[in-house]
Amino acid sequence: MEVRKVQITGGSTFTVSLPKAWATETGIEAGSELAFYPEGNTLVATPSNVPSEASTTLAVEDVSPQELESRLVTLYINGFDEIVLEADRITTAQRRTIRTAATGLVGFEVSVETEDRMVLRDFLDPSELSVHDTVMQMRLLSFSMLEDATEGLLEEDSDRIDGIAARDDDVDRLWYVTSRLFRAVLRDPRAAAAVDLDRETCFDYRTCARQIERIADHTVKIAGHSADLTELPADIREPLGSLRIESLGIVENAMDAFLVEDRDRATELATATLAQAAGMDARTRSIDEQLGTADPADAQLLGLVVDSLSRIGDYGANIAETALQKAAPTPESKRTVRRDRNQA
């Protein structure tokens, strides 16, 4: 850390010197322009001529399709706008993986394809992306998936279960977008200005999105177990339905707490949701005990369904905790209140 003293020039302009080492490393010299981004009591300075697009090259010789997909997702989340893939010869399996991965990365398309080279490029305007809207889409998708999966189980309706895995792919795509935006905000103040959210709020949204993505994953598990189930015991239907309502209610209430702007109301909702989540364990144990009379194979599958519903409630509790943190005063807000009182 280096400390610089603020001086006044010409009677009305504040000036401060820049550390030479930092200026040299970032290519700043006499005549260079800096962009300033205020965030609370912090002012972030960055060279205004930093390239807005980033490109990287990935050698894919002898890289398995599974590893290739993982690397592409990682590079996407890390903010690259162009990914060049090169090899002496890109195999058919690798090409298939690259195209499939591109469909799972919002905005990415194959722009160049030759025998030894493929290029993935982001054609989406960053200004069209919104962290809030993306997380809200994740919420709607995952909630509709959960309703269909549990209704399909309780009503033994296979039509409602079909296609849930494909919808989970859509949730994953939105999760990758949220992660990409979040890392961009941490790295580049221009990105924070574009999404119009401070970094702490972006972190809260990203934390919330992670819980929603896990809810969607467990919903896929519920659908899979339901499809393999031979028969749903009659005495299990009602308690399982109650657990489903309770689990979904916890997540919905937690999201309401997270989104409400009034801090007192958010705290009230989140606190009530955490109390509701704490009572799920007893209901879960009760259903597990009832499963002792069911067919062993079905009992095992239903036990896994109960476990997933319980975990979904836990993820809702995690969202409620994030809502509490989001609504709580921060040291900066306390300083602001104290300063206002002193001024009064």
Disulfide bonds with the S-S distance in Angstrom:
none
